[in-house]
C-alpha cells in the first residue's frame, strides 16, 4: 500500500492537467486531519492489540473506531459493519487460507 500510495502521490503531483472547475474543491480542515490521524493510529495499533487481545476483538475494535472516525452515525449500523468486517476477514484468512491468526487471551 505504501508503494502504491507513493506512486499515486507522485503521479498526481506531476500531472499537468488543469483542475476541473465545475467540481467543488474540498479542503482538509482540522476535523479532516484528526480523522486521518485517528485512522492511521488505529492501523498502527492493530498489530499490537491483536497480539494482546487476539484477532477477533482487535479487528472488531479497530473497524469500529475507523467507522466512527470516518463519520458513521449511530451505533447499531456501525456495530453490524464491524462484526461483518471481522467475520469476512476471518473467513478469508483464517478459514479459506488457513492462516494462524493471533489468539491473544480471547479465542
Phi and psi in degrees as GROMACS dihedral restraints (atoms count N, CA, C in turn):
[ dihedral_restraints ]
;  ai    aj    ak    al  type     phi  dphi    fc
    3     4     5     6     1   -63.5    20    10
    4     5     6     7     1   -43.8    20    10
    6     7     8     9     1   -64.1    20    10
    7     8     9    10     1   -44.1    20    10
    9    10    11    12     1   -64.8    20    10
   10    11    12    13     1   -42.2    20    10
   12    13    14    15     1   -62.3    20    10
   13    14    15    16     1   -42.1    20    10
   15    16    17    18     1   -65.6    20    10
   16    17    18    19     1   -41.6    20    10
   18    19    20    21     1   -63.2    20    10
   19    20    21    22     1   -42.6    20    10
   21    22    23    24     1   -65.6    20    10
   22    23    24    25     1   -37.7    20    10
   24    25    26    27     1   -64.4    20    10
   25    26    27    28     1   -43.8    20    10
   27    28    29    30     1   -65.2    20    10
   28    29    30    31     1   -43.9    20    10
   30    31    32    33     1   -62.7    20    10
   31    32    33    34     1   -36.7    20    10
   33    34    35    36     1   -66.5    20    10
   34    35    36    37     1   -39.3    20    10
   36    37    38    39     1   -69.3    20    10
   37    38    39    40     1   -36.4    20    10
   39    40    41    42     1   -91.6    20    10
   40    41    42    43     1    -4.7    20    10
   42    43    44    45     1   -66.5    20    10
   43    44    45    46     1   126.4    20    10
   45    46    47    48     1   -99.5    20    10
   46    47    48    49     1     8.5    20    10
   48    49    50    51     1   -75.3    20    10
   49    50    51    52     1   150.7    20    10
   51    52    53    54     1   -75.4    20    10
   52    53    54    55     1   149.0    20    10
   54    55    56    57     1   -69.9    20    10
   55    56    57    58     1   146.0    20    10
   57    58    59    60     1   -72.4    20    10
   58    59    60    61     1   115.6    20    10
   60    61    62    63     1   -79.6    20    10
   61    62    63    64     1    -9.3    20    10
   63    64    65    66     1   -78.8    20    10
   64    65    66    67     1   -17.2    20    10
   66    67    68    69     1   -94.4    20    10
   67    68    69    70     1   145.9    20    10
   69    70    71    72     1   -75.4    20    10
   70    71    72    73     1   131.8    20    10
   72    73    74    75     1   -88.3    20    10
   73    74    75    76     1   125.4    20    10
   75    76    77    78     1   -94.5    20    10
   76    77    78    79     1   126.1    20    10
   78    79    80    81     1   -98.6    20    10
   79    80    81    82     1   149.2    20    10
   81    82    83    84     1   -90.5    20    10
   82    83    84    85     1   118.8    20    10
   84    85    86    87     1   -97.9    20    10
   85    86    87    88     1  -173.1    20    10
   87    88    89    90     1   -58.9    20    10
   88    89    90    91     1   -41.4    20    10
   90    91    92    93     1   -63.0    20    10
   91    92    93    94     1   -40.0    20    10
   93    94    95    96     1   -63.6    20    10
   94    95    96    97     1   -42.2    20    10
   96    97    98    99     1   -64.2    20    10
   97    98    99   100     1   -39.4    20    10
   99   100   101   102     1   -65.2    20    10
  100   101   102   103     1   -38.3    20    10
  102   103   104   105     1   -62.9    20    10
  103   104   105   106     1   -45.8    20    10
  105   106   107   108     1   -62.5    20    10
  106   107   108   109     1   -43.7    20    10
  108   109   110   111     1   -64.6    20    10
  109   110   111   112     1   -41.0    20    10
  111   112   113   114     1   -61.0    20    10
  112   113   114   115     1   -41.8    20    10
  114   115   116   117     1   -66.4    20    10
  115   116   117   118     1   -42.8    20    10
  117   118   119   120     1   -63.7    20    10
  118   119   120   121     1   -40.2    20    10
  120   121   122   123     1   -64.5    20    10
  121   122   123   124     1   -41.2    20    10
  123   124   125   126     1   -60.7    20    10
  124   125   126   127     1   -44.1    20    10
  126   127   128   129     1   -66.6    20    10
  127   128   129   130     1   -33.7    20    10
  129   130   131   132     1   -71.7    20    10
  130   131   132   133     1   -35.0    20    10
  132   133   134   135     1   -83.1    20    10
  133   134   135   136     1   -16.7    20    10
  135   136   137   138     1   -54.7    20    10
  136   137   138   139     1   -50.4    20    10
  138   139   140   141     1   -63.3    20    10
  139   140   141   142     1   -36.6    20    10
  141   142   143   144     1   -67.2    20    10
  142   143   144   145     1   -42.9    20    10
  144   145   146   147     1   -67.7    20    10
  145   146   147   148     1   -36.2    20    10
  147   148   149   150     1   -65.0    20    10
  148   149   150   151     1   -35.4    20    10
  150   151   152   153     1   -67.1    20    10
  151   152   153   154     1   -37.8    20    10
  153   154   155   156     1   -83.2    20    10
  154   155   156   157     1   -49.3    20    10
  156   157   158   159     1  -100.6    20    10
  157   158   159   160     1   -12.3    20    10
  159   160   161   162     1    97.6    20    10
  160   161   162   163     1   165.2    20    10
  162   163   164   165     1   -64.9    20    10
  163   164   165   166     1   -47.9    20    10
  165   166   167   168     1   -64.3    20    10
  166   167   168   169     1   -49.5    20    10
  168   169   170   171     1   -66.4    20    10
  169   170   171   172     1   -43.8    20    10
  171   172   173   174     1   -66.2    20    10
  172   173   174   175     1   -41.3    20    10
  174   175   176   177     1   -66.3    20    10
  175   176   177   178     1   -40.3    20    10
  177   178   179   180     1   -62.0    20    10
  178   179   180   181     1   -47.6    20    10
  180   181   182   183     1   -66.1    20    10
  181   182   183   184     1   -40.6    20    10
  183   184   185   186     1   -67.9    20    10
  184   185   186   187     1   -44.4    20    10
  186   187   188   189     1   -67.0    20    10
  187   188   189   190     1   -33.8    20    10
  189   190   191   192     1   -65.2    20    10
  190   191   192   193     1   -44.9    20    10
  192   193   194   195     1   -64.5    20    10
  193   194   195   196     1   -41.5    20    10
  195   196   197   198     1   -67.7    20    10
  196   197   198   199     1   -40.4    20    10
  198   199   200   201     1   -61.2    20    10
  199   200   201   202     1   -41.6    20    10
  201   202   203   204     1   -69.0    20    10
  202   203   204   205     1   -36.0    20    10
  204   205   206   207     1   -67.0    20    10
  205   206   207   208     1   -33.7    20    10
  207   208   209   210     1   -85.9    20    10
  208   209   210   211     1    -3.0    20    10
  210   211   212   213     1   110.5    20    10
  211   212   213   214     1    15.9    20    10
  213   214   215   216     1   -64.5    20    10
  214   215   216   217     1   132.2    20    10
  216   217   218   219     1   -93.4    20    10
  217   218   219   220     1   146.3    20    10
  219   220   221   222     1    76.9    20    10
  220   221   222   223     1   171.0    20    10
  222   223   224   225     1  -106.6    20    10
  223   224   225   226     1   -31.7    20    10
  225   226   227   228     1   -61.3    20    10
  226   227   228   229     1   -53.8    20    10
  228   229   230   231     1   -64.6    20    10
  229   230   231   232     1   -36.5    20    10
  231   232   233   234     1   -65.8    20    10
  232   233   234   235     1   -41.6    20    10
  234   235   236   237     1   -68.2    20    10
  235   236   237   238     1   -40.6    20    10
  237   238   239   240     1   -63.0    20    10
  238   239   240   241     1   -42.3    20    10
  240   241   242   243     1   -61.0    20    10
  241   242   243   244     1   -45.2    20    10
  243   244   245   246     1   -65.1    20    10
  244   245   246   247     1   -40.3    20    10
  246   247   248   249     1   -64.4    20    10
  247   248   249   250     1   -41.7    20    10
  249   250   251   252     1   -63.3    20    10
  250   251   252   253     1   -44.2    20    10
  252   253   254   255     1   -62.1    20    10
  253   254   255   256     1   -46.3    20    10
  255   256   257   258     1   -60.4    20    10
  256   257   258   259     1   -46.1    20    10
  258   259   260   261     1   -65.5    20    10
  259   260   261   262     1   -44.0    20    10
  261   262   263   264     1   -63.6    20    10
  262   263   264   265     1   -42.8    20    10
  264   265   266   267     1   -67.2    20    10
  265   266   267   268     1   -39.6    20    10
  267   268   269   270     1   -63.3    20    10
  268   269   270   271     1   -42.1    20    10
  270   271   272   273     1   -61.8    20    10
  271   272   273   274     1   -42.8    20    10
  273   274   275   276     1   -70.8    20    10
  274   275   276   277     1   -53.3    20    10
  276   277   278   279     1   -87.4    20    10
  277   278   279   280     1   -39.1    20    10
  279   280   281   282     1   -80.5    20    10
  280   281   282   283     1   -38.2    20    10
  282   283   284   285     1   -97.4    20    10
  283   284   285   286     1   -53.7    20    10
  285   286   287   288     1   -69.8    20    10
  286   287   288   289     1   -50.7    20    10
  288   289   290   291     1   -88.0    20    10
  289   290   291   292     1    -8.5    20    10
  291   292   293   294     1    53.1    20    10
  292   293   294   295     1    46.8    20    10
  294   295   296   297     1   -87.6    20    10
  295   296   297   298     1   148.3    20    10
  297   298   299   300     1   -81.5    20    10
  298   299   300   301     1   107.0    20    10
  300   301   302   303     1   -85.5    20    10
  301   302   303   304     1   151.1    20    10
  303   304   305   306     1   -56.1    20    10
  304   305   306   307     1   132.7    20    10
  306   307   308   309     1   -89.9    20    10
  307   308   309   310     1   -39.7    20    10
  309   310   311   312     1    58.9    20    10
  310   311   312   313     1  -147.0    20    10
  312   313   314   315     1   -98.4    20    10
  313   314   315   316     1     1.4    20    10
  315   316   317   318     1   -95.4    20    10
  316   317   318   319     1   -56.4    20    10
